[in-house]
C-alpha cells in the first residue's frame, strides 16, 4: 500500500458520465480517494451512501471526493441513480491505478484467498502527496472517520 508522504501516482479515469478525471484535478486541493470492490453490493452501497450523506461537509472544507472501483462508468451511473448517490465514482477497469496505490491485490475474506480490490482509502494533500492511508477499511462508519481525519489534517476540527 502507498505510504504517507509518497506522491500520488498519476491517473486518468472515467467518471460515471464517461468524463475523464486525472490527478491534475487534485492539484491545490485536499482529496479523498476511497477504493471499493463492487457497485450495488451491500457493504459498498453502505459506504457510498454514507460518503454521499457527508459530501456537503467534505465540500465545505474544499475537499474533492471520489469512489473508485473496477466497475464501468455505466454501472456507476446505474448505482448512483438507483441509490440516489451524490458522490462521484471513477472506473479503473484495468485496476492499473489501484495496483500502483496498493488497493488491488491478494486479500483474504472469510478465510478464502482471492485477488481484487482491497477496501481502502487515501487522503491526498494539496501538494499531491499522500497525507493519510487506511489500508483496510470497514464500509459502515468509514466516511465519518475520513471526515474526522480531514478535519484534523486541515485544522478544521
Secondary structure as GFF3:
##gff-version 3
##sequence-region A 1 157
A	DSSP	beta_strand	12	15	.	.	.	ID=ss1
A	DSSP	beta_strand	20	22	.	.	.	ID=ss2
A	DSSP	three_ten_helix	23	26	.	.	.	ID=ss3
A	DSSP	beta_strand	30	35	.	.	.	ID=ss4
A	DSSP	alpha_helix	42	60	.	.	.	ID=ss5
A	DSSP	beta_strand	63	69	.	.	.	ID=ss6
A	DSSP	alpha_helix	73	83	.	.	.	ID=ss7
A	DSSP	beta_strand	88	91	.	.	.	ID=ss8
A	DSSP	alpha_helix	96	101	.	.	.	ID=ss9
A	DSSP	beta_strand	104	109	.	.	.	ID=ss10
A	DSSP	beta_strand	112	117	.	.	.	ID=ss11
A	DSSP	beta_strand	120	124	.	.	.	ID=ss12
A	DSSP	beta_strand	130	134	.	.	.	ID=ss13
A	DSSP	alpha_helix	142	153	.	.	.	ID=ss14
###
